[in-house]
Amino acid sequence: ETLSVCVYAFSVIVIVQWLPLTSESSVTVGKVLLFDLFAVYSGNLVSIVIALAFIIIYWLRSNSRTALLELTETVHTSLSIASVFFLLFLLYIVRVGAEVAGVSSRAGESVAVALIGLPLAIGWWHAERKGLIREGVSDEEKMGEFVEAFTEPVTALITLPFAYLGELYWNLAWLAYFPVTLILKRRSSRGSADAPSQK
């Protein structure tokens, strides 16, 4: 957990370094105005806002999921570290997104989001199997975490082929998040209902 917090803190430092420096200004005489500097490098500011949003979302999710665990072990910790590494990869994609072909940026984001989510999803499944979840967590809470963990990477994989069709199709493909959530909820509910009968 401490390592994850350090990586998230490092991520914030990285995106702060995306801010334009006065040495990058085209002004050759007099003082540089921050407004002019930010206007010229507005693309950087958009990338910073997007990257910061990603960091906040994944950090909050990581904290809420960690709070449900009684303990962790090597496999679960390794999966968590892998997920944080792929978050850094996503930040890289966001940073260079304006400088590469649109299809590369879209496909890269889909792959990165999938790679972030898959280790977390597998980690939660592993935690359930190994009894790492603290006592008192209800089956409903476990199901909710399972659905949330798997929905995002599955949706990201669905959006991947649409990245090659254009930005509009790719953006609309993310709406698959909602039907994927419903499908996973139904499967989880069905599995929970069948479990007692199998005993």
PASE-371969 format. One line per 3 residues: their letters; for each residue x, y, z of C-alpha. Coordinates in pm, whole numbers, always signed. Layout:
<pts>
A	X Y Z ~ ...
</pts>
This chain:
<pts>
ETL	+0 +0 +0 ~ +283 +238 +89 ~ +452 +171 -245
SVC	+128 +242 -430 ~ +86 +575 -249 ~ +446 +667 -339
VYA	+384 +586 -706 ~ +67 +796 -709 ~ +263 +1082 -550
FSV	+534 +1039 -814 ~ +264 +1052 -1083 ~ +149 +1392 -955
IVI	+508 +1518 -967 ~ +541 +1392 -1323 ~ +234 +1577 -1450
VQW	+339 +1899 -1272 ~ +652 +1884 -1485 ~ +429 +1902 -1794
LPL	+359 +2267 -1714 ~ +529 +2496 -1969 ~ +842 +2682 -1865
TSE	+911 +3045 -1944 ~ +1212 +2929 -2147 ~ +966 +2769 -2389
SSV	+793 +3099 -2459 ~ +827 +3265 -2799 ~ +860 +3606 -2631
TVG	+1210 +3741 -2684 ~ +1174 +4087 -2527 ~ +1035 +4171 -2184
KVL	+863 +3954 -1927 ~ +654 +3653 -2017 ~ +285 +3664 -1928
LFD	+155 +3340 -1775 ~ -173 +3379 -1964 ~ +10 +3395 -2297
LFA	+231 +3103 -2202 ~ -65 +2885 -2102 ~ -260 +2991 -2411
VYS	+22 +2875 -2638 ~ +57 +2546 -2451 ~ -312 +2490 -2382
GNL	-279 +2132 -2504 ~ -45 +2064 -2213 ~ -301 +2199 -1967
VSI	-574 +1976 -2109 ~ -342 +1675 -2075 ~ -265 +1774 -1715
VIA	-634 +1796 -1623 ~ -708 +1457 -1784 ~ -407 +1293 -1621
LAF	-494 +1438 -1279 ~ -850 +1308 -1315 ~ -718 +958 -1389
III	-485 +969 -1087 ~ -762 +1080 -851 ~ -1010 +819 -980
YWL	-768 +525 -958 ~ -623 +638 -625 ~ -970 +660 -466
RSN	-1063 +319 -606 ~ -740 +169 -479 ~ -800 +308 -130
SRT	-1160 +187 -113 ~ -1064 -161 -230 ~ -766 -186 +3
ALL	-992 -95 +296 ~ -1188 -415 +234 ~ -882 -637 +273
ELT	-771 -799 +597 ~ -424 -867 +464 ~ -233 -913 +140
ETV	+38 -1141 +4 ~ +291 -1168 -278 ~ +57 -1238 -570
HTS	-197 -973 -475 ~ +74 -713 -409 ~ +242 -791 -742
LSI	-85 -742 -929 ~ -142 -409 -752 ~ +207 -289 -847
ASV	+149 -395 -1208 ~ -172 -193 -1218 ~ +2 +120 -1090
FFL	+277 +76 -1349 ~ +18 +67 -1627 ~ -133 +386 -1482
LFL	+202 +553 -1555 ~ +177 +412 -1908 ~ -169 +569 -1942
LYI	-27 +904 -1830 ~ +238 +870 -2099 ~ -33 +808 -2361
VRV	-223 +1116 -2240 ~ +96 +1323 -2255 ~ +189 +1233 -2614
GAE	-170 +1203 -2735 ~ -169 +1539 -2912 ~ +158 +1459 -3089
VAG	+76 +1117 -3233 ~ -184 +993 -3479 ~ -535 +995 -3335
VSS	-581 +623 -3386 ~ -261 +553 -3189 ~ -376 +773 -2902
RAG	-723 +615 -2886 ~ -595 +259 -2913 ~ -323 +332 -2659
ESV	-574 +464 -2407 ~ -799 +160 -2453 ~ -506 -79 -2405
AVA	-373 +116 -2105 ~ -712 +124 -1928 ~ -752 -250 -1989
LIG	-403 -318 -1854 ~ -473 -108 -1543 ~ -799 -286 -1472
LPL	-709 -648 -1544 ~ -450 -685 -1263 ~ -691 -518 -1019
AIG	-976 -746 -1128 ~ -762 -1059 -1105 ~ -628 -933 -773
WWH	-979 -901 -629 ~ -1073 -1247 -757 ~ -753 -1383 -602
AER	-826 -1206 -273 ~ -1169 -1370 -256 ~ -1026 -1714 -326
KGL	-746 -1680 -69 ~ -961 -1530 +206 ~ -778 -1198 +212
IRE	-1098 -997 +251 ~ -1174 -881 +603 ~ -1461 -1027 +800
GVS	-1784 -833 +792 ~ -1775 -753 +422 ~ -2112 -863 +286
DEE	-2163 -1074 -24 ~ -2332 -774 -184 ~ -2021 -560 -128
KMG	-1800 -835 -267 ~ -2019 -866 -575 ~ -2014 -489 -623
EFV	-1635 -481 -610 ~ -1615 -777 -849 ~ -1843 -609 -1100
EAF	-1662 -275 -1076 ~ -1322 -443 -1105 ~ -1405 -634 -1424
TEP	-1638 -387 -1597 ~ -1375 -129 -1686 ~ -1112 -357 -1847
VTA	-1382 -547 -2039 ~ -1527 -220 -2167 ~ -1179 -95 -2263
LIT	-1120 -409 -2470 ~ -1456 -359 -2642 ~ -1358 -3 -2738
LPF	-1024 -109 -2888 ~ -1148 -201 -3240 ~ -1361 +116 -3249
AYL	-1045 +323 -3203 ~ -965 +246 -3567 ~ -1307 +358 -3690
GEL	-1282 +716 -3565 ~ -1306 +928 -3251 ~ -1686 +944 -3248
YWN	-1730 +565 -3268 ~ -1459 +516 -3006 ~ -1622 +761 -2763
LAW	-1963 +601 -2812 ~ -1814 +255 -2757 ~ -1737 +351 -2396
LAY	-2113 +350 -2335 ~ -2078 -29 -2342 ~ -1979 +19 -1976
FPV	-2346 +14 -1877 ~ -2458 -310 -2048 ~ -2134 -478 -1940
TLI	-2212 -379 -1581 ~ -2563 -526 -1606 ~ -2435 -850 -1759
LKR	-2169 -897 -1491 ~ -2420 -821 -1214 ~ -2659 -1083 -1349
RSS	-2384 -1342 -1380 ~ -2260 -1266 -1028 ~ -2613 -1284 -886
RGS	-2677 -1611 -1064 ~ -2349 -1751 -931 ~ -2437 -1645 -575
ADA	-2783 -1801 -604 ~ -2641 -2129 -738 ~ -2371 -2154 -469
PSQ	-2598 -2275 -183 ~ -2764 -2535 -404 ~ -2423 -2675 -496
K	-2347 -2725 -129
</pts>
